[in-house]
Amino acid sequence: MASIEFESQLKGYGLTTANILYRLPDHPAILQEFLWQHYDLAPDFPELFRFLDFWDREIDGPVHSVKVCHKKLVGPTEWRKAKGVYGLH
């Protein structure tokens, strides 16, 4: 039985990392950093937007900026032609 994460990768999900900078409510001049990682679909990122909606509703620190990185982990393999065949003893 395959794991849920592997099944979602086969459906096109990839690993998404978001670097969220936010301001502290008591000290608005200070930026804090929060890293979020989850399997998500690019380019729409429904899981990330669901998390950011939760952040806006439940967390007091307003978001300053979000940087997103996405990588599909399951995909076609790279193929290269061998330039020669080498034998070892």
C-alpha positions in Angstrom: 0.0 0.0 0.0 1.5 3.3 -1.1 1.7 6.3 1.3 -0.6 9.3 0.9 2.3 11.5 0.0 3.5 9.2 -2.8 0.0 8.9 -4.2 -0.3 12.7 -4.2 3.0 13.0 -6.0 1.7 10.6 -8.7 -1.3 13.0 -9.1 1.0 15.9 -9.9 1.7 17.3 -6.4 5.2 18.5 -5.6 7.0 19.7 -2.5 6.3 23.4 -1.9 8.3 25.5 0.5 7.2 29.0 1.4 9.4 31.5 3.3 6.9 33.8 5.0 8.1 37.0 6.5 5.8 38.6 9.0 5.7 41.5 11.5 5.4 41.1 15.2 2.3 42.9 16.5 4.1 44.4 19.5 7.2 45.4 17.4 6.2 46.3 13.9 9.8 47.2 12.9 11.0 43.6 13.4 10.4 40.9 10.8 10.2 37.3 11.7 10.6 34.3 9.4 8.4 31.2 9.2 9.1 28.3 6.8 6.1 26.2 5.6 6.4 23.0 3.6 3.6 20.9 2.2 2.7 18.9 -1.0 0.9 21.3 -3.3 -0.1 21.8 -6.9 1.7 24.4 -8.9 1.0 27.1 -10.2 -2.3 27.6 -8.3 -1.0 26.4 -4.8 -4.4 25.7 -3.2 -2.8 24.3 0.0 -0.6 27.4 0.4 -3.4 29.8 -0.1 -5.5 27.8 2.4 -2.7 28.2 4.9 -2.3 31.9 4.2 -6.1 32.4 4.7 -5.8 30.6 8.0 -2.9 32.9 9.0 -4.9 36.0 8.2 -7.9 34.8 10.3 -6.1 33.3 13.3 -2.6 34.8 13.7 -2.0 38.4 14.8 1.3 39.0 12.9 0.6 40.5 9.5 2.4 38.9 6.5 5.0 41.1 5.0 6.1 38.8 2.0 6.0 35.2 0.8 8.7 33.5 -1.3 7.7 30.2 -2.9 9.8 27.3 -4.2 8.2 24.3 -5.8 9.7 21.0 -7.0 8.1 18.0 -8.5 9.7 14.9 -6.9 8.3 12.3 -9.2 8.7 12.8 -13.0 10.3 11.5 -16.1 13.9 10.5 -15.6 16.8 12.2 -17.4 18.3 10.1 -20.2 21.8 10.5 -21.5 23.6 8.5 -24.1 26.7 6.7 -22.9 29.9 7.8 -24.8 31.6 4.4 -24.3 31.5 1.1 -22.5 34.2 0.5 -20.0 35.0 -2.9 -18.5 36.4 -3.5 -15.0 38.1 -6.7 -13.9 
